[in-house]
Amino acid sequence: MNVVDYVTVYYEVLRGQTVPGEVDGKFIVLANDAERFAVLAPSAMCVFHAQIVARFLSLNGVHGSLNTKGDRFAFHDSSWSIEGGGHWERDDDGLLRIFGESEVYGGIELEVLAGELDADHALGAERVRLG
């Protein structure tokens, strides 16, 4: 599992700020023929999971378009798939909680994802928990 951190990009690169200790957002899990990616983005950067999908895929050379509402990203590359998404929160103590599911893309096995994110120390978390 490859973890893509848009939190640091958003706060430090785009906004020129330090990443807050407490931060929340959305995640999406995508896969291509060779790899899986968990992409985490802060709420301030994305209203819909589709915005994460659009940014990640376009940066990986897969083009498509968001619908008028902005909650779906249509792309035509059969080598990529969206496994699902959800929500996350990280607190000042280094606890990353993952929960819920994407209304458009559905959920994912959170227990498995929690183990993968924990092993990677995603978003600098010391531990990852459900709920």
Secondary structure, DSSP 4 states (H G I P E B T S, - for coil): -EEEEHHHIIIIIIS--PPPSSEEEEEEEEE-SS-EEEEEEETTT-SSHHHHHHHHHHHTT--EEE-SSSS-EEE--TT-EEEEEEEEEE-TTSEEEEE--BTTTB---HHHHHHHHHHHTGGG-SEEEE-
